[in-house]
Amino acid sequence: MKKRLMLSAIAISAIATAHVNAADDLSSMFSQGKVNGQIRAFFIDRDYQGSAGNTTHRSSTALGGNLKYETADYKGLSLGTAFYTTNKVATGSVTDATLFGTDNESYSILGEAYVQYKAANTVFKGGRQKLDTPLAGSDDARMLPNLFEAYVLTNKDIANTTLMAAHVTKFAQGTFGRAYSNSSNANKLLSVTSGYSYVDAQNQVGDFKDMGEYAVGKSTDGVSVLSATYAMDKNFKVQVWDYYAHDIINAIYAQADLSWKCLLTDMIKPSLSVQGIKENEVGDELAGKIDSTYWAAQFKAKVENFTASIAYSQTGKNSAAEAATGLPNAIITPWGGMPAYTQGMVTRHQFLAGTKATKVAGTYNFKDMGANLSTTLYYASFDMDANSGYGIARTAKESGFDVIYNPEMIKKLQLRFRGNFPRKFHESASGDTGWNEYRVIANYNF
């Protein structure tokens, strides 16, 4: 609580000082501001291929996006605000919930409203805003992204180094979180290891909620974050993040990226990345006992316009007794964070306890053929332990594609066609669940 009060005092002080400095030229500060945004149209169609009655066919179309205004920078000070909206255009016999708000309705939200102040190599940003960090992020996978109320201080005084201190107080879940239900302990486990609430992700969309209330159903003092990122040059980068979610968990995330010249030929550009997560319960242990680990590695090789990658990850195992709760050795990410190299487009089982995951992918860019077009194909496999807490021992698989096209005739327009085909996404004594899903997305940025 003291940290929250301190950060609020800093924000108020910055605003008060800024108004004094900007009083003589307040009109130009606003008149020279900029408007930008995005118009998004999204169609999704999923045809279930499971047994045990899981043969639903669902589809939906939505239109929305965001409109943002940010003032001009006056002596380091700027203000910003952004409005987000999603609107129902059409639905099939069964609605796909991930494009809409509660009860599958259209909704709008004032998603950003912040003050920003820059002084030399230091930036403070406080209020409603979009965050993209490893374990708390926007996860902009459907119509509207996750948004945050946060107070963020960054500094770049040290050469090649970015330091950050932040305190996050509220979370506004985007539409994608509605993919996860709280109908069973297994479903809640899948939700909290995939980036969303352990108690109810389907019905918390569209509002800024206390971080703890959203994640576990109980109010907390938010999440305090410290990070350091060092980039020696374009070939080496290392970052460490510490997330202290008061009375829930302390989560440490680390990542290193290295690229080098191939000894055999200059045509091949290889790179290697590694990542690790360590989580432990803290304070009142509102999510229960947690002592989880995750590590992963990814190797990439680029040859002209083609890039291939292979990744592997592994989490710690649960005992049979621990599997009753499902959380002790699972990696939980209740606030949209999803940095895993092995995640599929929809299958995010790599954070379940006792899971060994592998992913291979290939991307080709057609720019040398005169088209601003890229195509990605991928295949992911998730070998899950019997004590993961989600179903039985099985190997879930997902293949898919992602095609992105930016037509020359219409600048700032992006067209995207995506498909994913999971099998054994969930399996129980009564059968397994999979599906064929296609998405058509149009984004126009202005």
C-alpha positions, 0 to 999 in steps of 0.5 A: 500500500505504501508503494502505491501511495508513493507512486501516486504522490509522484504522479500528482507532483509531476502533473502539478509541476507540468501545469505550471511549466505549460501554462503559458503555451497550453493551447499549442500543447494540445493543438499540436497533438496527434491523433492515430489509431486502428480500424480492425475487422475480424472473422473467426470460424472454428469447427470442433473435431472432438468426440463426446459431443464436442462437435460445435461449429462457431463463428463470428465477425466483429468491427472495431479498433482504437482511436488515440490522441496524444498531446505534443511534448511540452518541456517533457510533458505529454498527455494521452488517451485512447478509446477502444471498441468492438462491435458485433457484425454477425454470428453463426448459430454459436457465437465465438465469445473471443471477439466480444464482451460479457454476454457476447455483446459489443462494448467500448472502454476508455483504455488509455488515460495517462500522463508522461514526463521525460527528463533526459534519459528518464521517462515516467508514465502513469495511468491507464496504458498498454504494457508489453512485458514478459509476464504482463502484456497486451496479448492482442490476439483478438479484437481488443488487447489487455490494458493496465493501470500502472506507474512506470519509470524507465531510465537509460543513463547506463550505456546499453542498459534500460532499467525499469521500476513499475507498480501495476494496480489494475488490469482490464482483460481484453476479448481473448481471455473469454476463451477460458471458462471457470466451469471446472478446476481443470479449466481454471488451471488452463486459464491461469497458465495461459495468461488469464484469471484463475477464477473467471476470465469469461465475465471480467472483460471490459472493466479495470479490476484490481490485480488480485481481484481479477487473478484470484478473486481477492483484492491485493496491493497490486504487482511491483516490477523491476527489470534490467535489460542490457544490449551490448549490440545487435548480436547480444541481449540479456534481460531480467524481470522480477514481478512481486504480485503481493500476496500471490507470487514472486515471479522471476523471468530471465532471457538471453539472445545471441546471434553470430556469423556462421563459420561455413557461409555468410548466407546463414545467420544463426541465433540462439535464445534461452529463457527461464521462469521461477515462481514462488508463493508470497504473503497470504498465498492467495493462489496456494503453494507454488514452487514452479520452474520453466526453461526453454531454448530456441535456435533460429537460422535465417537464409536470405528470405527464409527463417527456420526455428526449433524450440524446446521447453520443460516445466517441473512435475507435480506429485499425485498429491500436488495434482489435486490443486494443479498449481504447485509446479505450474507457471501461472501468468494471470495478466496476459504475459505469454513469452514462451517460445513453444506456445501455439497459436491457441495451445498454451499447455507449455506452462502446465506442470510436467510438460515437455513442449517442442515447436518447429516453424518456418517463415518465408518473406516474398519481398524479393518477388515484389510482394509485401507478403510473408507466410509462416508454417508451424507445428507444436507438440505438448507431452503432458504428465498425468499429474499436470492437473488438466486431463490425463497423460497425453500429447497435444499437438497443433499445426497452423499457418499465418499469412500476412500481406501489406498491399502496396495500393492501400498504404497502412492496410494489413491483411492477415489469414491464420489457421490452427488445427489442434488435436487432443487439446483436452482429453478425458475418459469420455473423449478428446477435443480438437478443432479446425480454426480459420481467422481473417483479419484486416487492420488499417492503421492511421 
